[in-house]
Amino acid sequence: MKRARQNILRLPLEKRAELAIREAVDEVITEHARLGLPLYIGRNGKVVRLSPSQVRGLLRYNHRRQGRKP
């Protein structure tokens, strides 16, 4: 578990919860991409299966959006 920085602790509880959920989702996507597993997500009210290659693409997209290297 990462140690929280002081500035994060000053955020409202709702914002900290949102950050925690985003981090958890990123970890799930990373783990599925690493293991080559499909990922099931909700899209337009339906459950959609993402193939392992689509999961890797989603991981690259998320990292580019966050300004990190894949």
N, C-alpha and C positions, 0 to 999 in steps of 0.2 A: 504494500500500500504506500502511496506517495504521501509525503508530509505536506500538509496544507500550508500555504504561504499566508502571512498575516493579512494581506490585502483581500484574500478570498474570504477570510473569516469575518471581514467587515461587511460583506455583501448580505442582502436580505436572504432569509432562509429559502424563499422560493427560487431565487437565482442560483443559490448553491445547489439546490435539488436538481435544477435544470442542467447545470454543469455536470453533476454526478451522473445523471441519466445519459447525457451525450457521451461521456467518457466510457460508460458501461457498454453502450451501443458500439462505439468505436472498437472496444476490446473484443466484442463478439464478432464483428466483421473481420478484424485482424486474425482472430483464431480460426474462423472458418476458411479464410483465404490461405492461411498457413497449412491447414490440414487437408485442403482440397475438398471441403464439404459444401453441399448446397445450402442455401439460406432461404428461409421462407419469410416473406414480408407481406404487409398489407398495402395494396395499391388500388386506389379507386374503389374501395369497399370490397375488394376480393383478395384472397390469398394467392400470392404469386411465388413460384419457385424460381430462385436465381441459381443458375449453374455455377460451379466453382470458378469458371473463367469470368462470369458476370460479377461474382463476388470480388474477384481481384480487381476488376475494372471499377467497381464501386469503392473499393479501398483506395485505389489511386486517385479517383475523383475527390473523395473526402480529404485525402492528404493535400492535394493541390488546393482545394478550397480553404483549408486551414493553414496553408503556407508551409507544410512540412514535406520532407522527402518520403517517398513510399518505402 
